[in-house]
């Protein structure tokens, strides 16, 4: 088996057009593009997979005057 020739690609495009219709093909293309992008990001470790699920909370600033330590090294606010 070799690489896909232009005739193979044309035949696949015609079959897809007949199966799904001209209105559904752009939607399917966007869905596949999004799926491949998310897969690539997940395998490369880019971004956070749950970024839509969990909002990022701002960090609370701690004033050094409010923090005390004991002799054993425990930190108390």
N, C-alpha and C positions, 0 to 999 in steps of 0.2 A: 504494500500500500504506500502510495506516495502522498505528496501534499495535495491539498485541494486546488484544482484548476479553476479558472474563471467559469467554466461551464458547470462545475459542481455548485459553486456559489450561486449562480443564476438559478439553477434548478431548486436549490434549497429556498431561495427567496420566493420563487413562484409558488412552491408548496406551502410555505408559511403564509403567503398572501391569500391563497385559496382557503386555508384552514381557519385563519383568524380574521381576515378582512382588513381593509385599509384603515379602519378607525381604531382597531384594537392593537395594531403593531407598534405604534409609538409608545403606548402605555406599557406593553410588554418589554420594549427596549429600555425604558426608564427603570422598570422593576429589576431587570437583569443587571443593568449598570449599577444600581444601588446595592444589589446583592454582592456583586463582585467587589465593589469598593469597601463594603463592610467586612467581607472576608479578608481582603488584603490588609485592612487596618488591624484586624484581629490577629492575623498571623505575624505581622510586623511589630505588633505591640504599640502601634501609634494610636493615640487617643484613648479614651476610656469607653469600654463597651457598654457601660451602664450610665453614660453621661446624660441620657434623656430621663432615666429613672430617678436618679438621686441628685438633687441640686447641691451646689457647692456652698457651704456655709462660711461666712466670714470668720476669721480667727479673732479671738478676743485678745486684746493687748493686756499684758500683765505689767504692772508697775513694780519695779524692783523694790520700792519701799514697802510694798504690801506683802512681800515674800520673806519668810524667815526660815532659817535652817537650824536644826538641832545638831548636837555634837555627833550624833550617829549618821548625819548626812541626810536625814529626812526633811522634805520640804513641806512647809505649812504656809497657808495663805492667811 
